[in-house]
Amino acid sequence: MSDFVVRRAEPSDAEALTRLAEEVSGEPEAWLISADGEWRSVGDERRYLKAVRRYAHAAVFVAEREDGAIVGRLSVARDAHPASAHVADIGLMVAQDARRQGVGRALLEAAVSWARPSGVSKLELHVFPWNEPAIKLYENFGFEREGYRKGHYLRAGEMVDAILMAYELSTHGSAE
Ligand SMILES: CC(C)(COP(=O)(O)OP(=O)(O)OC[C@H]1O[C@@H](n2cnc3c(N)ncnc32)[C@H](O)[C@@H]1OP(=O)(O)O)[C@@H](O)C(=O)NCCC(=O)NCCS
């Protein structure tokens, strides 16, 4: 793949990000916890991206290829409860034709770089047990398995399990 850059998402990325989310959600393996192939509309995504730019407690990063294509999206959002405000939750997806080229790792590095000055010391996420590529990425990056959530998500009318994983910033050096 040609080079890519990781940058903060702009409201004008809404259409490309919606398309990416629809494509990834539509893959038969059902990688994403979000919602059975349904994603927010372009308008809702644009509103969300506008709001998130003014909000200190969340961020969306994109990976943009040299040809202008948006090939990855990572969202990170701090816990609302004051007792766990040091924890932020991550959502990640990479376009099928851009996988295994370092995009996921680069987006995770952006999340770590955002977390440090934001006072977030722990990143967490849920991943389906069958999502081996994601589990491998997270484990290689330094995430640890913290728990196993039985019947935690509703998917296609069925309750499915999820693995809870977390990354402690204090146990890793600066990613920059
Ligand atoms: C999981 C996902 C984000 C990985 O993104 P990616 O850009 O392909 O990951 P990277 O290229 O940065 O991979 C970094 C490392 O992770 C591991 N990894 C990633 N994909 C892997 C795979 N299919 N099999 C084994 N290891 C894999 C490898 O160690 C890899 O390093 P290497 O290529 O040098 O061996 C991507 O496959 C994806 O978007 N999948 C669908 C959506 C999804 O599952 N999102 C996560 C939901 S929790």
The ligand as an SDF file (V2000), in Angstrom:
LIG
                    3D

 48 50  0  0  0  0  0  0  0  0999 V2000
   -8.4310   -5.7950   13.4730 C   0  0  0  0  0  0  0  0  0  0  0  0
   -7.9940   -4.7330   12.4740 C   0  0  0  0  0  0  0  0  0  0  0  0
   -8.3780   -3.3580   12.9890 C   0  0  0  0  0  0  0  0  0  0  0  0
   -6.4560   -4.8190   12.3180 C   0  0  0  0  0  0  0  0  0  0  0  0
   -6.0310   -3.7300   11.5370 O   0  0  0  0  0  0  0  0  0  0  0  0
   -4.7370   -3.8130   10.5910 P   0  0  0  0  0  0  0  0  0  0  0  0
   -4.5110   -2.4670   10.0270 O   0  0  0  0  0  0  0  0  0  0  0  0
   -4.8780   -4.9410    9.6440 O   0  0  0  0  0  0  0  0  0  0  0  0
   -3.6150   -4.1820   11.6500 O   0  0  0  0  0  0  0  0  0  0  0  0
   -2.0480   -3.9250   11.4850 P   0  0  0  0  0  0  0  0  0  0  0  0
   -1.6370   -4.0770   10.0590 O   0  0  0  0  0  0  0  0  0  0  0  0
   -1.6670   -2.6600   12.1580 O   0  0  0  0  0  0  0  0  0  0  0  0
   -1.4690   -5.1700   12.2980 O   0  0  0  0  0  0  0  0  0  0  0  0
   -0.5560   -5.0260   13.3360 C   0  0  0  0  0  0  0  0  0  0  0  0
   -0.2580   -6.4000   13.9140 C   0  0  0  0  0  0  0  0  0  0  0  0
   -1.4700   -7.0050   14.4150 O   0  0  0  0  0  0  0  0  0  0  0  0
   -1.4540   -8.4210   14.1610 C   0  0  0  0  0  0  0  0  0  0  0  0
   -2.4840   -8.7770   13.1700 N   0  0  0  0  0  0  0  0  0  0  0  0
   -3.2900   -7.9540   12.4990 C   0  0  0  0  0  0  0  0  0  0  0  0
   -4.1050   -8.6590   11.6900 N   0  0  0  0  0  0  0  0  0  0  0  0
   -3.7860   -9.9540   11.8490 C   0  0  0  0  0  0  0  0  0  0  0  0
   -4.2780  -11.1700   11.2810 C   0  0  0  0  0  0  0  0  0  0  0  0
   -5.2480  -11.1750   10.3560 N   0  0  0  0  0  0  0  0  0  0  0  0
   -3.7330  -12.3390   11.6900 N   0  0  0  0  0  0  0  0  0  0  0  0
   -2.7400  -12.3480   12.6040 C   0  0  0  0  0  0  0  0  0  0  0  0
   -2.2080  -11.2220   13.1620 N   0  0  0  0  0  0  0  0  0  0  0  0
   -2.7450  -10.0490   12.7860 C   0  0  0  0  0  0  0  0  0  0  0  0
   -0.0730   -8.7070   13.5920 C   0  0  0  0  0  0  0  0  0  0  0  0
    0.8030   -8.9190   14.6790 O   0  0  0  0  0  0  0  0  0  0  0  0
    0.2590   -7.3970   12.9000 C   0  0  0  0  0  0  0  0  0  0  0  0
    1.6130   -7.1770   12.7120 O   0  0  0  0  0  0  0  0  0  0  0  0
    2.3360   -7.8400   11.4020 P   0  0  0  0  0  0  0  0  0  0  0  0
    1.4500   -7.5600   10.2260 O   0  0  0  0  0  0  0  0  0  0  0  0
    3.6580   -7.1200   11.3460 O   0  0  0  0  0  0  0  0  0  0  0  0
    2.4600   -9.2970   11.7050 O   0  0  0  0  0  0  0  0  0  0  0  0
   -8.6150   -5.0000   11.0720 C   0  0  0  0  0  0  0  0  0  0  0  0
   -8.3980   -6.3560   10.7350 O   0  0  0  0  0  0  0  0  0  0  0  0
  -10.0930   -4.6940   10.9940 C   0  0  0  0  0  0  0  0  0  0  0  0
  -10.5000   -3.5460   10.8280 O   0  0  0  0  0  0  0  0  0  0  0  0
  -10.9440   -5.7230   11.1270 N   0  0  0  0  0  0  0  0  0  0  0  0
  -12.4070   -5.5530   11.0190 C   0  0  0  0  0  0  0  0  0  0  0  0
  -12.9580   -4.6220   12.0930 C   0  0  0  0  0  0  0  0  0  0  0  0
  -12.5390   -5.0580   13.4730 C   0  0  0  0  0  0  0  0  0  0  0  0
  -12.4130   -6.2440   13.7680 O   0  0  0  0  0  0  0  0  0  0  0  0
  -12.3380   -4.0880   14.3480 N   0  0  0  0  0  0  0  0  0  0  0  0
  -11.9710   -4.3490   15.7280 C   0  0  0  0  0  0  0  0  0  0  0  0
  -13.1980   -4.6280   16.5370 C   0  0  0  0  0  0  0  0  0  0  0  0
  -12.7990   -4.9190   18.2680 S   0  0  0  0  0  0  0  0  0  0  0  0
  1  2  1  0
  2  3  1  0
  2  4  1  0
  2 36  1  0
  4  5  1  0
  5  6  1  0
  6  7  2  0
  6  8  1  0
  6  9  1  0
  9 10  1  0
 10 11  2  0
 10 12  1  0
 10 13  1  0
 13 14  1  0
 14 15  1  0
 15 16  1  0
 15 30  1  0
 16 17  1  0
 17 18  1  0
 17 28  1  0
 18 19  1  0
 18 27  1  0
 19 20  2  0
 20 21  1  0
 21 22  1  0
 21 27  2  0
 22 23  1  0
 22 24  2  0
 24 25  1  0
 25 26  2  0
 26 27  1  0
 28 29  1  0
 28 30  1  0
 30 31  1  0
 31 32  1  0
 32 33  2  0
 32 34  1  0
 32 35  1  0
 36 37  1  0
 36 38  1  0
 38 39  2  0
 38 40  1  0
 40 41  1  0
 41 42  1  0
 42 43  1  0
 43 44  2  0
 43 45  1  0
 45 46  1  0
 46 47  1  0
 47 48  1  0
M  END
$$$$
